[in-house]
Amino acid sequence: MGPEFARLLVCVAALLSASQATAAPLEVGFAAVDVTPDLKTSGPVYLAGQESNRRAEGVHDPLFARALVLADGQTKIALVAVDSIGVQYPLVQQVRERLPNFQYVLVGSTHTHEGPDVIGIWGPSPSQSGVDPKYLDQLRDGIVAAVQKADQNLTAAHAEYGTAADPTLLKDFRLPEVLDPVLRTVRFKRADNGKTCGLLVQWNTHPVEPDGNKQITRDLIGVAVDELEKRQHAPVVYFSGPIGGLMGTPEKRFLDADGKHIAKDVYDFMRLVGTAVADLAEQALAGAQPIELTPLRVSAQPTMLPLANQGYRQARAVGVLTRPAFAPASGEADRGTVIPPSQLDGEQLVESEVAYLRLGELHVAAIPGELYPELMYGEFQEPADPGADFPSAALETPVAKILPGPKILALGLANDAVGYIVPKRQWDVAKPYAYGKKSAQYGERNSLGPDTAAAIAAALAARVAEAQASQ
């Protein structure tokens, strides 16, 4: 074969590729389904996220499952954000079983602390689960319905990616203070008329949680989403990013008409924070640039994570936590034998998932918990505080370094809620406590254990390597 013929083949291949791309442009669809429990017909609804036995007394604003479906002619995936403290992996697997026509379904949680307990640890007492199985069914069915409706709304679209940062909207309530102040957006515009047909937003904070609140609410996230939908005349899907390390809003952030700080324990504060997040999103949209989101590629598989938390093990023993634990097996995704809930000793693992989505130029990490911002960018304290339990532990590879491009999303609480993902050098449950404190800081109590972060970083790196090898 001569060089001219070889060049001709290359040209033909390029033309075929371009033809295929033209014939199968990006399609997107949005939909939302109400997943608010009916307080009149259900039993007690225990609100998640604060103390036990906090029963809902009313609905301030409804909860939703919001779905974004993406299709490129060959692959179809769904990204769903649910107003929940944290949808668990077994429920995600049930959702996927009901959506067999999708190559991948990701279910993230907005982490509102004023929705029903879907994990178990906020029931009427520490030894009683707060989960209502009927509500889990409602939640599962609502997620499935949202995806199906979004699929029916598919339309050809183009995308734009933008970011904006505002560190004044965040405070790290745990030492050392490290933030991820970057809000990330993807705007979708109809291919036929250029009008905005939907937004994806990722921001990195816990809810405001007005003191004493016993009303179901999406909190600041609901305010931000509603405000953006009103301004942009388009649906919004909101995901939480790296919110570990106790990311929240500074208490002295907003002033009233008299120049006094508005207290965090009122709904006005929640409204102001949500509006400020919407403002930041609009800054990101103002500078958004076109981004190619096809082809759609996903690398995901179950990941076994070490369960060292004795509190979680005891919660399994009394039936507060019901998901299974497994003995170690040979491979990363291999289950060993199921461990009886009554067994408290020995090495135990839980099945979760870490995923990497390559959406054209966009690199998406799906992290199954509350990632500390240190693990996002590698902004580790050097040296670690000598009072920490493992001050010489190896540093985990940060997410932003694992992802192979600059245009990224870091979706936390994606497909699971395994608690806080803590850098091992920060782990601190034994005396002497770090920073001269008289007691341990909050975080470890709601974490699987000190090796979770390393296991998730390794799994994400493996997913990226798999995706690159298949190109």
C-alpha positions in Angstrom: 0.0 0.0 0.0 1.5 3.3 -1.1 1.6 6.5 1.0 -1.1 8.2 -1.0 -3.5 5.4 -0.5 -2.7 5.3 3.3 -3.4 9.1 3.5 -6.7 8.5 1.6 -7.7 5.9 4.2 -6.9 8.3 7.0 -9.1 10.9 5.4 -12.0 8.5 4.8 -11.8 7.4 8.5 -11.8 11.0 9.6 -14.8 11.8 7.4 -16.7 8.7 8.7 -15.9 9.8 12.3 -17.2 13.3 11.6 -20.3 11.9 9.9 -21.0 9.7 12.9 -20.5 12.6 15.3 -22.9 14.7 13.2 -25.5 11.9 13.1 -25.3 11.4 16.9 -24.9 14.7 18.7 -25.2 15.2 22.4 -28.7 14.8 23.7 -29.9 15.9 27.2 -33.1 15.6 29.2 -34.1 17.0 32.6 -36.9 16.1 35.0 -37.8 16.3 38.7 -40.0 14.1 40.8 -41.3 15.0 44.3 -40.0 12.6 46.9 -41.4 14.3 50.1 -42.9 11.9 52.6 -46.6 12.3 53.4 -46.6 13.2 57.1 -50.4 12.5 57.3 -50.3 8.9 56.1 -46.8 7.7 57.1 -45.5 6.9 60.6 -43.1 9.2 62.4 -40.5 10.7 60.0 -37.1 11.0 61.8 -35.0 13.8 60.4 -31.4 12.9 59.6 -28.2 14.8 60.3 -28.4 16.0 63.9 -29.5 14.4 67.1 -31.7 11.3 67.4 -35.4 11.3 67.8 -36.0 14.6 65.8 -39.4 14.0 64.3 -40.6 16.0 61.4 -43.5 18.3 62.3 -44.2 19.8 58.9 -42.9 20.5 55.4 -41.2 23.9 54.8 -40.4 23.0 51.2 -40.6 19.7 49.2 -37.8 17.2 48.5 -37.0 16.1 44.9 -35.1 13.6 42.8 -33.7 15.7 39.9 -32.4 13.8 36.9 -30.2 14.7 34.0 -30.0 12.1 31.1 -27.1 12.3 28.6 -27.0 10.4 25.4 -24.5 10.3 22.5 -26.2 7.9 20.1 -24.4 4.9 21.6 -24.3 5.4 25.3 -27.0 6.7 27.7 -26.3 7.7 31.3 -28.3 9.4 34.0 -27.0 11.7 36.8 -29.5 12.0 39.6 -29.4 14.4 42.6 -31.7 13.5 45.5 -32.6 15.8 48.4 -31.4 13.3 51.0 -28.7 13.0 53.7 -27.2 10.2 51.7 -28.7 7.5 49.5 -27.0 4.1 50.2 -25.4 1.9 47.7 -27.9 -1.0 48.0 -30.7 1.4 47.0 -28.7 2.6 44.1 -28.3 -1.0 42.9 -32.1 -1.4 43.1 -32.6 1.8 41.0 -30.2 0.5 38.3 -32.0 -2.9 38.1 -35.2 -0.9 37.1 -33.4 1.1 34.4 -31.9 -1.6 32.2 -31.7 0.6 29.1 -29.1 2.8 30.7 -25.4 2.0 30.5 -24.9 3.9 33.8 -26.9 5.6 36.5 -25.3 7.8 39.2 -27.3 8.8 42.2 -25.9 11.6 44.3 -27.3 13.2 47.5 -27.5 16.9 48.2 -26.9 16.1 51.9 -29.8 18.0 53.4 -30.0 17.4 57.2 -33.7 18.0 57.2 -34.9 15.0 55.2 -35.9 11.5 56.3 -33.3 9.2 57.9 -32.4 6.8 55.1 -29.3 5.3 56.8 -30.7 4.4 60.3 -28.6 6.3 62.9 -31.1 9.1 63.6 -34.0 7.0 65.0 -36.0 7.3 68.2 -32.9 6.1 70.2 -29.3 5.1 69.4 -30.4 1.4 69.4 -33.4 1.9 67.0 -33.3 2.6 63.3 -35.0 5.7 61.9 -35.5 4.2 58.5 -39.0 3.7 57.2 -38.8 0.9 54.5 -41.9 2.3 52.8 -40.1 5.7 52.3 -37.1 3.9 50.8 -39.5 2.4 48.3 -40.9 5.8 47.6 -37.4 7.2 47.2 -36.3 4.4 44.8 -39.5 4.7 42.7 -39.1 8.5 42.6 -35.5 8.3 41.3 -36.5 5.8 38.7 -39.5 8.0 37.6 -37.3 11.1 37.4 -34.8 9.3 35.1 -37.6 7.9 32.9 -39.2 11.4 32.5 -35.8 13.0 31.7 -35.2 10.3 29.1 -38.5 11.3 27.5 -37.4 14.9 27.3 -34.2 14.3 25.4 -33.2 17.1 23.0 -30.0 17.8 21.0 -27.8 20.3 22.9 -24.5 21.9 23.3 -22.7 22.5 26.6 -20.6 25.2 28.3 -18.4 24.7 31.4 -17.7 27.5 33.9 -16.3 28.0 37.4 -16.3 30.8 40.0 -14.8 30.9 43.5 -15.9 32.6 46.7 -14.0 31.5 49.9 -16.1 33.9 52.0 -19.1 31.6 51.6 -17.3 28.8 53.3 -15.8 27.9 56.7 -14.0 24.8 57.7 -15.3 24.0 61.2 -12.4 21.6 61.8 -8.7 22.2 62.0 -6.7 22.6 59.8 -8.8 24.9 57.8 -8.8 23.9 54.1 -11.5 24.9 51.6 -12.7 24.0 48.1 -14.2 27.4 47.2 -14.8 26.6 43.5 -18.3 26.3 42.2 -18.5 24.3 39.0 -21.3 24.5 36.4 -22.3 22.9 33.1 -24.9 24.8 31.1 -26.8 23.0 28.4 -28.2 24.9 25.4 -30.7 23.5 22.8 -29.0 22.9 19.5 -32.0 24.3 17.5 -32.4 27.7 19.2 -29.5 28.2 21.7 -31.9 28.5 24.7 -30.7 27.2 28.0 -32.4 23.8 28.6 -30.8 22.9 31.9 -27.9 23.4 34.4 -25.7 21.1 36.4 -24.2 22.8 39.5 -21.6 21.5 42.0 -21.0 23.4 45.3 -19.2 22.3 48.4 -21.0 23.0 51.7 -23.2 21.5 54.4 -26.7 22.9 54.9 -27.4 25.8 57.3 -29.7 23.8 59.6 -31.6 26.5 61.5 -31.5 25.7 65.2 -34.4 23.7 66.5 -35.8 23.1 63.0 -38.2 20.2 62.7 -39.5 21.0 59.2 -38.6 19.0 56.1 -36.6 21.3 53.9 -33.9 21.2 51.1 -32.2 24.0 53.1 -30.0 26.4 51.3 -29.7 24.0 48.3 -33.4 24.4 47.7 -33.1 28.2 47.8 -30.2 28.1 45.4 -31.9 25.7 42.9 -35.2 27.6 43.0 -33.5 30.9 42.5 -31.4 29.7 39.6 -34.4 28.0 37.9 -36.3 31.3 38.1 -33.4 33.3 36.7 -32.3 30.9 34.0 -35.8 29.6 33.1 -34.4 26.1 33.1 -34.2 23.1 35.4 -31.2 22.7 37.7 -29.5 19.5 39.1 -27.3 20.2 42.1 -24.5 18.0 43.4 -22.4 18.3 46.6 -18.7 18.3 46.2 -15.9 18.0 48.8 -17.9 18.9 52.0 -15.8 16.9 54.5 -13.8 18.7 57.2 -17.2 20.2 58.2 -17.6 22.6 55.4 -20.3 25.2 56.3 -21.1 28.9 56.1 -19.3 31.4 58.3 -21.6 32.5 61.1 -20.9 36.2 60.6 -21.4 36.4 56.9 -24.6 38.4 56.4 -25.8 41.7 57.8 -29.4 42.9 58.4 -30.7 46.5 57.6 -29.3 47.7 60.9 -25.8 46.4 60.2 -26.1 43.5 62.7 -25.1 39.9 61.8 -28.0 37.7 60.9 -28.0 34.6 63.1 -27.6 31.1 61.6 -30.6 29.8 63.5 -33.2 31.6 61.4 -34.6 30.8 57.9 -33.4 34.3 56.7 -29.8 33.1 56.9 -30.6 30.0 54.9 -32.3 32.2 52.3 -29.3 34.5 52.1 -26.8 31.7 51.7 -28.8 30.0 49.0 -29.2 33.3 47.1 -25.4 33.9 47.4 -24.8 30.4 45.9 -27.1 31.2 43.1 -25.2 34.5 42.5 -21.9 32.6 42.5 -23.4 30.1 39.9 -24.3 33.0 37.7 -20.7 34.3 37.9 -19.6 30.9 36.7 -22.2 30.9 33.9 -21.1 34.4 32.8 -17.6 33.1 32.1 -18.6 29.7 30.8 -16.9 28.4 27.6 -18.1 25.7 25.1 -17.1 22.2 26.1 -17.4 19.0 24.1 -19.2 16.3 26.2 -19.1 13.4 23.9 -18.3 10.6 23.6 -19.7 9.4 27.0 -17.4 6.9 28.8 -17.8 5.4 32.3 -15.4 3.3 34.3 -17.1 2.0 37.5 -17.0 -1.1 39.6 -17.8 -2.1 43.2 -15.1 -1.2 45.7 -14.6 -2.9 49.0 -13.8 -0.4 51.8 -12.5 -1.3 55.2 -15.0 -1.0 58.1 -13.0 -0.1 61.2 -15.5 2.0 62.9 -16.6 0.1 66.1 -19.7 2.3 66.4 -20.9 1.2 63.0 -20.2 -2.4 63.8 -22.2 -2.1 67.0 -25.0 -0.4 65.1 -25.1 -3.4 62.7 -25.2 -5.7 65.8 -28.4 -4.1 67.1 -30.0 -3.7 63.6 -29.7 0.1 63.3 -27.5 -0.4 60.2 -28.6 -3.2 57.9 -26.2 -3.2 55.0 -24.0 -6.3 55.0 -20.3 -6.5 55.9 -17.9 -8.9 54.2 -14.7 -10.8 55.0 -11.7 -9.9 52.9 -11.3 -11.6 49.5 -8.6 -11.6 46.8 -9.5 -8.7 44.5 -10.5 -5.0 44.9 -14.1 -5.7 43.9 -14.4 -9.3 45.3 -16.8 -10.0 48.2 -15.8 -12.5 50.8 -18.3 -14.3 53.0 -21.0 -12.2 54.7 -20.1 -11.5 58.3 -22.9 -11.9 60.9 -24.0 -8.6 62.4 -23.2 -9.9 65.9 -19.5 -10.3 65.0 -17.6 -7.2 66.2 -14.0 -8.3 65.8 -11.8 -9.1 62.8 -11.3 -7.4 59.5 -14.5 -6.3 57.8 -15.4 -4.6 54.5 -18.4 -2.9 53.1 -19.2 -2.8 49.4 -19.4 0.6 47.8 -18.4 2.1 44.5 -15.9 4.6 43.0 -16.4 5.8 39.4 -14.8 7.9 36.8 -16.8 9.5 34.0 -15.1 10.8 30.9 -17.6 13.0 29.2 -15.7 14.3 26.2 -13.5 17.0 27.7 -15.1 16.8 31.1 -13.5 14.5 33.8 -15.9 13.5 36.6 -15.0 11.8 39.9 -17.8 10.0 41.7 -16.9 9.7 45.4 -19.1 7.8 47.7 -18.9 10.1 50.8 -17.9 13.4 52.2 -14.5 14.1 50.9 -12.2 16.4 52.8 -10.9 19.3 50.7 -7.3 18.3 51.4 -8.0 15.2 49.4 -9.3 17.3 46.4 -6.1 19.4 45.8 -3.5 17.9 48.1 -3.4 20.9 50.4 -2.1 18.8 53.4 -0.7 20.3 56.5 3.1 19.8 56.5 4.2 18.5 58.9 1.1 16.9 60.4 0.2 17.9 63.9 2.1 15.5 66.2 -1.0 14.9 68.3 -2.7 13.1 65.3 -2.8 9.4 65.4 -0.8 8.8 62.2 1.3 11.9 61.6 3.7 10.0 59.4 1.2 8.2 57.2 1.7 8.3 53.5 -0.2 11.1 51.8 -3.1 10.1 49.6 -3.1 11.2 45.9 -5.5 14.1 45.5 -8.5 13.8 43.2 -7.5 16.8 41.1 -4.2 15.1 40.3 -5.8 11.7 39.5 -8.2 13.3 37.0 -6.4 13.6 33.6 -7.6 17.1 32.7 -8.4 20.6 34.0 -12.2 20.6 33.4 -13.5 18.6 36.3 -16.5 17.8 38.5 -16.0 16.1 41.9 -19.4 14.6 42.9 -19.5 13.7 46.5 -22.0 11.3 48.1 -22.2 9.7 44.7 -23.9 6.3 44.7 -23.3 5.9 48.5 -22.9 7.7 51.8 -19.9 6.1 53.7 -19.4 9.1 55.9 -16.4 11.4 56.2 -13.4 10.6 54.0 -10.5 11.8 56.3 -6.8 12.1 55.3 -5.1 9.5 57.4 -2.6 12.1 58.8 -5.5 13.9 60.3 -7.1 10.9 62.0 -7.4 11.8 65.7 -9.3 9.6 68.2 -6.5 8.9 70.7 -4.9 11.1 73.3 -3.0 13.4 73.1 -5.4 15.2 70.7 -4.2 17.4 67.8 -4.0 21.2 68.2 -3.9 20.9 72.0 -7.6 20.1 72.1 -9.1 18.5 75.2 -11.2 16.1 73.1 -11.2 14.8 69.5 -12.7 16.9 66.7 -15.8 15.7 65.0 -15.5 13.6 61.9 -14.0 10.2 62.8 -17.2 9.1 64.5 -19.0 9.1 61.2 -16.2 7.6 59.0 -15.6 4.0 58.1 -12.0 4.3 59.3 -8.5 5.9 58.7 -7.8 3.9 55.5 -10.9 4.9 53.6 -9.3 7.8 51.8 -6.4 5.8 50.5 -8.7 3.0 49.3 -10.9 5.5 47.4 -7.9 7.3 45.9 -6.5 4.0 44.7 -9.9 3.0 43.3 -10.3 6.2 41.4 -6.8 6.0 39.9 -7.7 2.4 38.8 -10.9 3.6 37.1 -9.0 6.4 35.3 -6.4 4.0 34.1 -9.0 1.6 32.9 -10.8 4.3 30.9 -7.5 5.5 29.3 -6.5 1.9 28.4 -9.9 1.4 26.6 -9.6 4.5 24.4 
